[in-house]
Amino acid sequence: MPAQPTENPDKALYAAHQKIYPREVEGRFTRLRLLSFIALLGFYYAMPLVQWEGRQALLFDLPARKFYIFGLTLWPQDFIYLAALLILAGLSLFFFTALLGRVWCGYACPQTVWTEVYLWMERKIEGNRGKRMKLDKAPNSAAKIRTKAIKHSVWIAFSLWTGFTFVGYFTPIDELGTKLFTGNLGPWETFWILFYSFATYGNAGFMREQVCLYMCPYARFQSAMFDSDTLIVAYHPERGEPRGSRRRSTDLQQAGLGECIDCNVCVQVCPTGIDIRDGLQYECIACSACIDGCNEIMDKMNYPRGLIGYTTENAALGNPQHILRPRVMVYAAILLLLCGSLVTHMLQRIPLELDVIRDRNTLYRETRDGLIENVYTLKILNMDSKPHRYILSADGIEGLRLVLDDADIKVDAGTVQQYIARIQADEFKMESRSVSIRFHLQADDANHLSTTEEARFVGPGKN
């Protein structure tokens, strides 16, 4: 019998994770990323503190089912705007990926932004790349435990601040702060502060590049949006090969070497730990750290910059480039169309809604004057930021009468008021047993605040 293969108990199903220690780098693209991170983090942490007309400028009040975006108040009836924004975000991702590659991942993705913040805190506390590697390999000691404890304490404090700010978008942050310091936080607020804090602490402090490599779907389907004219980070082997170490004064042609000195700086600065010299890889988030790192070395060696740089596959092969290509033009056209439609619709949006419900318990009744009467419940939703008084009228039947229990229709900002309306009509003026009528609601202090709602008037009518 042939020998049966034996299992190797030391062979793991998955390779063990190797911690990556990105080296700090300086350069034009690093400064550009830093400005992007500062702007995004500044917006996230500062926006809940911004006030607008006596309330928080950006607030998603889920219990009240109202979203406040500066002077705009969105209700559940405005869900179409949220759907449109999500569609725009998806199409924008396709557009910018086809044009600029993974610029979102490298410059604006929350995972990238917060990972860089946690790495910055780690560098300040534990030191540069070499010191961090040495500290992790060193046996446990009082100094090591103290340093690690300080780092994790800072991480946790920052995570809690991040979680608190996140919940501050759903509960007014001044109210949330009062609840926190008085020990009156609700169970859901406590849960989400801790949950978001834990997620930030785990993703940015520990998982880091693993979120990009194994959890984020974007890295997997980005290739479907790439083509030969998409901007990528690439190494130029025609300049760099054959690589090898040398002195700065070495004649490359005589030594038979390319410009790459095989210093591995491009690998050391990479937050995902890849070697860009192996070609385009899905792990690359286009953060440009390798570009700045390589340019530093090129400057020291007196070589031209750009051994690693932003380019396209066609440019690398010497072929003509096409920025305005069909897919980019289609994405751009759809984006412009949707943006234009959304802006136009929002500018024409009337922050007023009238809901008419006819009393179904009694189809109709006859008044003392011999008229046919229907009773309606009117629900008036004032979605404006100011209270208004309204004038109600109705038509659809000749000689129709409108009777209100409360003639003074006043609805405060962001509230719903209910009124009872009675419509009376002569049965001989009705063309059928069920006639369409219209209720007209008009604010007496704003001409643009008006709406019309149809309803059915039922009576004996004509046979």
N, C-alpha and C positions, 0 to 999 in steps of 0.2 A: 504494500500500500504506500502511496506517496505520503511524504511527511506533511502533517497538518500545520498550517501557519500558527504560530503562537503569538498571543497578544503581548505587547510591550507595556507593562503596567506603568512605566515612566513616561509614556507618550500621551500627552494631553490632547483632548479633542480640539481645544482652542488654545492659541498661543497666549501666554500670560501677558498682561498689559505692562508695557514699559513706560514709565513716567517720562514725559517730555519736559525738558528744561529750556524753554526758549531764551535765547540770548538777546539782550537789549541792543537795539540798533537805532541809529539816527539817519535822517535823510528827508528828502522832499516828500516822498509818499507817506512816511511815518508821521511827519508833521501834519499832512493833510488828513490822515486818519485820526490823529489826536484832536484836530479841530472838529471833525465830525462827531467823535465820541463826546467831547465837551458840550457841543450843541444838543445832542440827543439826551445825554444825562441831565443837562441843565433844564431842558424842557420837561423831562419826566419828573424831576424832583421839585421844580419850581412851579409848575402849572397848577397844582392843587392850592397853592397859596395866592393865586391871582384872583382878585374879586372883580365882579362885573354887575353893576346895578344892584348892589347890596347882597349878592350871593356869589357862590363859587363859580368862576368862569367856565370851568369844564367839570361837569358833574353828571354821573349816570345814576339817577335816583330810581333804582329798581323797584322798591316798595310802592312808590308813587307812579311808576311806569312813565317816567319822564326823563329825557336826556337834555341837559342844558349844555349848549355849545356857544359860549359868549351870548350874543343877543338872540340866538335861535333856540327854541324849545321844540323838541321832537317827541311825539307821542307814539303809542303802538300803531296808530293809523298811518304813521310815517315810516313804517318798516321798509317800504320800497326804497327809501334813501339808503338805509343800511345795506340792503341787498345790492344796490347800485355801487356803493362804495367798495363792497367786497369784490364785485366783478371788476371794478376799476383796478383794485389792488392786484388781482390775479393777472389781468392783462398787462399792467405795468411791469410786473415781474417778468412776463414773457418778452415784452418789448425791450427792457433794459438788459435782460440776459442775452437776447439775440444780438444786441448791439454792443454791450460792454462786458459780457461774460458774467462772472460771479461777483460783480461789484457790490451787490447787496450783502453778500456773505462777508466780504472783507472790510466793509466800511460802515454798515448800518445794522446788521443782524444783532438782536439783543444778546444772543449767546456770545458773539464776538465782543461786543461792547463790554458786557459785564465780566467776561473772562479777562480782558485786558485790565480792568480795574482791579480784579483780585490778584493778577500777576504783578501789577504795580505795587500793591500793598505787600505782597510776598517779597519783592525785591528790596523794598525799603526796610523790612524787618530782618530778612535772612541774608540779604546780600546778593551779589551778582550770580551768574549761572554757575561758576565754579564753586563758590561758597555754598550754594544751595545743594549741589550734588554732593559735596563733601559732608555737609551737615546730615543729609539723609543716610549716608553710608556709615556715619560715625555711630558707635554704640551709645545707648542711652546714658545720659548724664544730666546733672542738675541744669547745666547751661543749655543743653539741647531741649530739655523739657520746658524750661522757662521760655526759650525763644519760640517753640512751637505753640505754647499756651498763649503767648502774646499775639501771635499771628491769628490763631483761631478765635481769640476773643475779639480782635478787630474785625475779622470776617463775619462773625456772628452778629456783632453790633451793626455792621453795615447791612447785613441781610435783614435784620429786624427793621431797620430804617426803610429799606426797600419794600418790605412787606407792608409796613405801616403806610407808606406813600401809595402803594397799590390800592389798598382798601380806601384811602382818602379820595379816590376817584369815584367811589360808590357811596360813601358816607362823608358828609362835609367834614373836611379835615380838622377844622377848629372844634367841631362837635366831637370828632373822634379823639382828638387830643385830650379834651376834657374828660371823656369817658375813661381813657387810658389812665390818667393821673388820679382819677377818683375811684378806680377799680370797678367801673360799671360797664365794661365792655360786654357786648352781647355774645352769645355762643358762636354765631356765624362770623361775626367780625373777628373774634379771637381765632377761630379756625383758619380763616383766609389769611390773616396776618402771619400766623405760624406756618401755614402751608406754603405761601409764596416765599417766605423767608427761607424755609427749608429747601425749596426748589432752587432758589438763587444760590444758596450756600453749596448745595450738592452739584448743580450744573456748572457753575462758574469756578468753584473752589476745587472740586475733585474730578468731575467727569470731563470737563473742558472739551478737548478735541474729540472725545468719544461721542459726544452729542452730535457733532458734525459728521463723523465717520459712520456711525451705526444707527442713530436715531432720526436724523433729519432726512426727510424724503427728497428734499431739493437736490442734494448731491447725486441722487440716483437717477432722477429724470432730467437733469440739466442737459445731458448729451442730446436729448431730443430737440433742444432749442439752440444748440450750437451748430454753426456751419463754418466754412472755411474763412469767412470774413468776420467772425466773432472775436472780440478782443480777449486775449489770453495772456498769461504770464509764461514766457518761454525762454529757454536757454538756447543760445546759438552755437551749435556744435562746430559749424564751419569756422568759427572764430576761436572756440575754446579747445578743440581737440587737435592733437593728443594733449591731454592734461598732464601736469606734473609739477613738482616743486622746483624752484630755481631762485637765483639771486635777481635782484632788481636790474642789475646791469647785464644779465644774460641776453645774448642775441637769439631771438626766438627762431629765426630761420636757420641759423647755424646749428642750434640745439635740436631742431626738429620738434618744437613744442608749440602748442596753441597758447592762448592767453589765459586759460584756466590754470591756476596754480594748485588746484586740488586742496584748498584750505578748509573746505567743508563749512565755511561761514554760512552759505546759503541753507545748509541743513540745520545748523545750530540755531538760526534765527526763526526757522519755520515753526509756527504754532501747532502744526499737525505732524511735524517730524518727517516730512518727505524730502526726497532729493529731486529738485526740479530738473536736474540734468538728465533724469531718466525719461523725460517727456511729460506731456500733459496727463495728469492723474485726477481722478474724481475727488481725491482728498484735498486738492489745492483749492483754497478759498479766495485766491486772488488778492491777498492782503498786501502784497508788494514788499514784505519784509526782506525777501531774498534779493529783490532789486536793489534796495538801499544797502544791504549788507555787501553785495557784490560790487556795487559802485564804490564803496569805501575802499575795498581792496584794489580795485582798478586805479583809484586815485593814488594809492600808496605805491603801486607798481608803475605809475606813469603810463598806463594803458588807457585807451578810449573807454568811456563808459558805455553801458548798454549790452554787456555780455549776457546779462539776464535783463529782460525788459518786457514791457507791454507791447504786444504785436498781434498779428493774425497769422493763421496758417498760410494764407496766400502770400502775405508779405514775407514770411520766413522762407518761402519757396521761390521768391522773386516774381510771383504772378501779380497781375493787376488786382487791386482791392476794389470792392464794391460796398460802399456804405449804404446807399439807397438801393436796397434789393427788395424783391417782392414781399418777403415775410415782414421785413421792417416797415415797409410802406403800409401793408395791411394792418399790422398792429397799431401803427400811428393813426391811421384813418379811423379805426374802430375806437381808439382812445379819445380822439378829438370829438367824434360823434357822441360818445357817451358822456364825456365831460360837458360838452355844449348842451346836451339834453338835460343833464342833471342840474347844471347851473340855471338854465332857462326855467325849468320846472320849479326849482327852489325860489327863484325870484318872483314867479307867478303864484307861489303858494299862498293860500289864504288861511290864516291861523284861526279859522272858525269852522265849526261843524254843527250841523243840525240833524238830529235823528228823530224821525216821526214814527210813533207807534200807535196804531188805531186800536181803540178798545174793542176787543173781540168778544167780550161777555155779552154785549148788546149790539146787534148789527146796526140798528138805528132806533130812534124814538121820535114821537111827534110832540111838538111843543104846543103851548096853549094858543099860539098864533097860527097853528096849522102848518108849521114848517117841519121839515125833516132834519133831525139833528144827529150828528156823529161826534163822538168824543175822542180826542187824541191826547197822547202824552208826548210832550216835546222835551227832548234832552239837548240842551245847548252847551257845547264845549267851547270855551274860550281858550284857545291855544296861544294867545298873545301874552306879552309880558305886562300888560296893563289891563285894569278893569274897564268894562264898557257897558253902556246901556244900549239896548237894541229895540228896534221897531219891527213888529211882526205884521205881515199882511198875507192874504190868501186870495187866489182867484181860480178860475176854471169852470164856474157855474154862474150864469147871469143872476145878479142880485144876491150873491153869496154873502153871508154875515159871519164875522169872526168874533167870538166872545171869549175873553180871557178871564180866568179867576183872579189873576194878578196882572194888572195892566203895566206895572213898572217892571220891565225885564232888565235886571242888572246881574251880570255875571263877573265875578272876580277873575283875575288873571290865573290861568292854569287850573281852573275848576270847572265842574259840570253842574249846571242847575236844571231842575226839572219843573215844567209848567204844564198845566192842563188847559187845553184849547178846545172850544166847541165850535163846530162849523154847522151853520143852519142854512138851508136852501129850500126853495119851493120845488116840490116834486114834479110839477108840470114844466119846470125849466130843465129837468134832467133828460138827457137823450137816451139813457139806458139805466138799468138798475145799479150799475157800478160805473162811476165817472171818475176820471183822473183830475185831481186838483193839485195846486202847487202852493207851498208855503214859502214866503220870501222873508228873509231875516236880514236886517240892515242895521249896522252900528250908527247911532245918531251923531257920533263925533269922528267918524272915519269912513269916508266914502268907499274905500277899497275893501272894507270888511263887510262883505255881503255874500249870502249863499242862498240857494234854492233847493228845496227838497220836494219830491212828488209823493203823493199819497192817493188812496182810493176813498171815494165817498160813496156810501152804499145807501140805497133807499128803495121804495117800492118801484119807482121808475115806470117806464113804459114797457108794455109787452112786446 
